[in-house]
Amino acid sequence: MALTKRYSYLLETLSLLTIIFIIGDFFIKWSYLFGAYATTSANFFTRMIEHQYAGFATTTNGVALFSAKMVTLLLIDSISPLLLILGIIQFIRLLHLYRATGTFFSIASLDRYTLVCRYALLWTLYGPLNSMLTTLILTISNPPGHRVLEITLQSRDIAHACIVGFFYFVAHIMQEALSIKNEIDLTV
């Protein structure tokens, strides 16, 4: 039991580091995109970003003026990390609940684990939707006939779906184990 609690502390620490990494990665990505338009130097990365995200901003005296397209893309791109962070927070709460009660098989633990599964499913389903909305936003200002609505399903999306399916399978096993535990507790 003590070893399992130590592992739960390790998992909690790794989960918190993952949240910090996700927030840092998102901040670095978007601060670079915003910063690339604030500068007037034409280095390789700035030209690459200007080519990929053409029409997002115009500069006046070195001050970037961002369009609604850039803000919309920022909001759409922030949903995926938000779903992932919310799932990790529910996982940390599950670890806290385990340390408080000392048992995996309780209704509260199963509810927390099901929430983790739901956030993982939403995160998985949002992946292809995110790429579809991104291509639409990037090409919305093109003339009619040159706008792109692209639906992609990548191998990582399939892998995420398999992992989420495994999570739901484990949730079903936990639910069956909880019902068996309740039956055994009622047996004299």
N, C-alpha and C positions, 0 to 999 in steps of 0.2 A: 504494500500500500504506500509506503514512504517513497519507494522508487517511482511509482506512478505519479505521485504528487510532485516529485522533482522534475519528471518529464513534463508535467503540465506547466511548471514555471519556465522551463526551457522553451516550450511551445509558445507560451505567452510572450516571452522576450523576442522570439523570432517573429511572431505576429506583429508586435509593435515596431520592430525594425522594418518589416515589410511595409507597414503603413507609412513610415517615414520615407522609405525608398519610393513608394508610389507618389506621395505628395511632392517629394524632391524632383522626381523625374518629370512630373507634370509641370511643376514650376519652372524647371530649367528649359523644357521644350518651349513653353509659351513665352517665357521671358526672352529667350533667344529670338523667337519669331517677332515679338514686339520690338526688341532691341535692334533687330536687323533692319527694320524700317526707320528707326530713329537715327541711324547713322547715314552719312552721305558717302562713305567710302564704298567702292564697288569691288570688294574682295570676292573670292570664289563662292563662299557660302551665301553671301548676300545675293549675288546674281542667281544662284541656284534656287533660293527661296523665292526671289522675285519672279522667277520663271514658273515655279510650281504654284505659287499663290498669287498670281497676277491679279491686279485690281483691288487688292485689299487695302492698300494705304497709299496716300500721296504725301510727299514731304514738302514742307514750306519752311525755309530757313533752318533745316535740320530738325524740325519738330514734326513728329509723325501724326497724321490725321487718319484715324482708323475708320473703316466703313462698317456698316451694319453686318456685312458679310463676315468680317473678321470676328466680331463679337458673337455672332450666331454660331460660327464654327467653334469658337472657344466654349460656348455653352454645350454644344452637342458633344464635343470631345471630353468634357468634364463629367458626363454621366457615367461612362464606363469605369473610371477610377473611383467615383463615388459609390457605385454599386459594389465594387470589390472591397472598398474600405468598410462599408456597412456590413458586409458578410464577415469580414475579419473581426470586426467589433463584436458581432454576435458569437463568433467562435471564442473570443476572449471571455465573453460573459459565460459561455458554456464551461470553460475551464474554471472560472471562479465558482460557478455552481457546483462543479465536481469537487473542488477543494472544500467547499462549505459543507456539502452533504456526505461526501465520501463514496457516492455511488453513481454509476453511469445510468442505471435503469430506474429512472423516475419520470413522471409525466413532465416535469419542468425541463429536465435534460432533453427529453425527446422533442419538446416544443422548441427549445433553443436550436437543437440540431436541425429540425425541419426549417427553421428560419434561415440557417446557414445555407441549406440546400436551395431554398427559394431565391436567396440573393445570388447564389452561384448560377441558378437557372436563368435569372434575369440578366446577369452579366454575360452569360453565354449567348443568349438570344439577341442581346444588344450589339454584339460584335458585327454581324453582317449588316444590321440596320445602321450602325455608325458609319461603315464604309459607304453604304448607299446614300445616306444623307450628306456625307462629305463630298462625294462626287457631284451630287445635285447642287450643293451650295457653290462649289467651285466653278460650275458651268452655268449657273442660272442667269448670268448677265450676258451670255453668248446669244447670238441671234437665233431665232427659231430654226430648228433643224440641226443645230450644233450643240444642243444641250444634252447632257449625258445623265441617264438614270441607270446605274450599274449595280446589279445585285451579285455579290461575290460570296462564295462559300469556300473558305480556305481549309487546309488540312488542320490548322490549329483550332478552327471552329468545330470540326468533327471531333478532334481530341478533347476539347472542352466539353462537348456534349456527352462523350463517353465517360468522362470523369464525373460529370453531374449525374449521369445515370447510375454510376457506382455509388455516389453519395445517397441517392434515393433508395438504392438497394440496401445499403447499410441502415438507412432510416427505417425501412420496412422490417429488417431483421431486429433492430432495436425495439420496434413496436411489438413484434411477436415475443421477444424476450421479456418485455415488460408485462405482457399479458400472462406468460407462463410464470413469471415471478409472482404476480398477484394471485394466481391460482394456487401456487405452492404456499404462499403466505396464509391463505384461507384454509388450507388442508391441516387437519389436526393429526 
